[in-house]
Amino acid sequence: MDREQILAKIEEFKGREEKFLPEPICEEILASYNIPTPPARLARESKEAVEFAKEIGFPVVLKVVSPQIIHKSDAGGVMVGIKNKKEVEKAFDKILENAKRYNSRAKIEGIYVQKMAPPAREVIIGAVKDGQFGQVVMFGLGGIFVEVLKDVVFRVAPIDKREAREMIDEIKGLPILKGIRGEEPIDFDSLSEAISNVSKLVIDFPQIGQFDANPVCVYPERLYAVDARIILE
Amino acid sequence: MQIDLEKKHSELKCFFEPNGVAVIGASRNPEKLGYQVVKNLIDGGSFSLPHLKGFSGKVFPINPKADEILGLRCYPSVKEVPEEVDLAIICVPAKLVPRAVQDCAEKGVKGINIISAGFGEAGEEGRKLQDEFLRIAKKAGIRIVGPNCLGTLYAPNHLNASFGGFLPLTGEVAFISQSGALMDSVIDWAVKENYGFTAMISYGNKCDLDAPDFVAWAANDPYTKAITLYIEGFNDGRYFLEVAKKVSPIKPIIAFKAGKTAAGTKAVGSHTGSLAGSYQVYKGAFRQSGVIMADTLTQMFDLAKALAHQPPAKGNRVAIVTNGGGNGVMCADFCEELGIELPSPPKELIEKIDKTGKMHPAWSRENPLDIVGDAGPERYKVALEAIMSSDVYDGVIVIQTLQTTTRPVEDAKIVVEMHKKYKKPVVAAFVGGVVTEPSAKYLEENGIPNYNDMDRAAKAMWALIEYGKISSKRR
């Protein structure tokens, strides 16, 4: 997506009651900021989901896409580790059922079929608007760590790659990223670049009120933003 | 954002080195604020203390109903003062302030301390008055401190342009405080502790000048060597960030941020939103701009003392020299917590010390360098000389406990002498009370920061290491 296209999407969703962009759009935006996301496609029906899963390659993750459901997991709208055609069909129906039960008025745009990222060290890259400093970017260990340990660091956006690297070096969980017990270090270079790029994204589009890429799966030679959320102001 | 520090300095000079000061709302009644302010200007304070001296420049009380206040000729309006007036202090009731500012504009006043309260903090009516005088000031190019503030003090020229109790001792630390009441207590405490300041600034409602403006001014103040800040919030966080980025490599900035638990960003819906408490964001912004963050107010002044007087450390390898084992171990623990490395002395260094024949045979030969309880000044000298001339260490913490053979002042003299000779960062922990005090005083008078606790000494060394990293970013 180029600048104009992103702006058009923001305009389209700004007027809606639920001011967040659907995951497939968030991931397209990330891609245009050089933040890789796993291969994925939006399926409208079960048959299509099976087709996409085969095309992408198993295992896959299925996620509900609905403007009324921001917390997908809470709605039972995420199924992981799906290994074959049968499981896709089953998960597809189950997610629709869960979503309806969670919010009977939820309009389901489809089911997102995403390549399941291999096990990884998970981090969070976020951004928010602060009352005193404006757009600030956040980095920390993701998954359960972000909720329990709150091991996160902030910077006022935008920041360059060097400043992003300083953020990474500041978290208490740094040894996890460096690798413990013979584990290889993660790709610090790509991660620094991703943090810096998120900080640029929120400056380029001040309409963004909150941003989460959580988790971002980081590996020794690459990273994937597995889930993303953009909430408009 | 382009920030011209020199321009800022000359723009704010009127608050610290004014040619002529007028007090609008001066009073003959000792109970009134308008009397205290005049007295502060001419005597340095409202209390009688030996260090106090009055402002040497001209002071003009303004009061249409009086001929004379505290022996000074009174003028009915600032416009009628026949000489130059750079700075005005306004302490009339809120509703009369716009008129007073108008008079200042006509007179050509450059800066005003508005002490009066009842503006932005006092609802709609007050806000209107504030907007009104601000418009007049902006048009005339007048800069404003306050309203609802204590004012400004500048010890190097004995200027107490505030209703604060009295001037501090002259030192090398500037204190910029969002709280006026806090500043008053700090002055009182600091005089007792022999802790000096350059400028002390209470800026109240910050309707015009805010903390970053004073930081920018302090960057070019020849007397200020470290800048301390008590902060609750800024008008414009990004302006602070830009100023601090520019100033921090030139002069150390140490900040204490109050309001740790206050919810700054009330964003929900995202993880980031729920984690973005204002304190966390401040922490990041301070890191980013080279501001050293203190956990407590006492710590802020502890660190400022070290940073104002000691050179920054080039690295984080530190030696501890001690005549007491317990304090050495404690200090080592605190250093480790702070990420300070304590490398073992290399063989050559141990040999060098042993060869002098002056060390106790049982000295530790390890870091901490325990030079044994009966150590006298000579042993401190041997140890310090060896450490300071070695490339292995970037700084030294010198501990002295009081034992029967200890000679505190002589030990202190050795520390000062060695620091002068080698210029390596030194922090002292001469711990004790009545007997140790003269040595502690000697150390501090000679630029060696002394602390009565191991954690405080370790933290001060940490600050010198941090500032070594910050100042190396100087462009």
Interface residues (C-beta under 8 A of the other chain):
Chain A: F20 I70 I124 G126 A127 V128 K129 D130 G131 Q132 F133 G134 V136 M138 G140 V146 E147 K150 V152 V153 F154 R155 V156 I159 E163 E166 M167 E170 G209 Q210 F211 D212 N214 R229 I231
Chain B: G233 F234 D236 G237 R238 L241 G264 T265 A267 G269 S270 H271 T272 G273 L275 A276 S278 Q280 V281 Y282 K283 G284 A285 R287 Q288
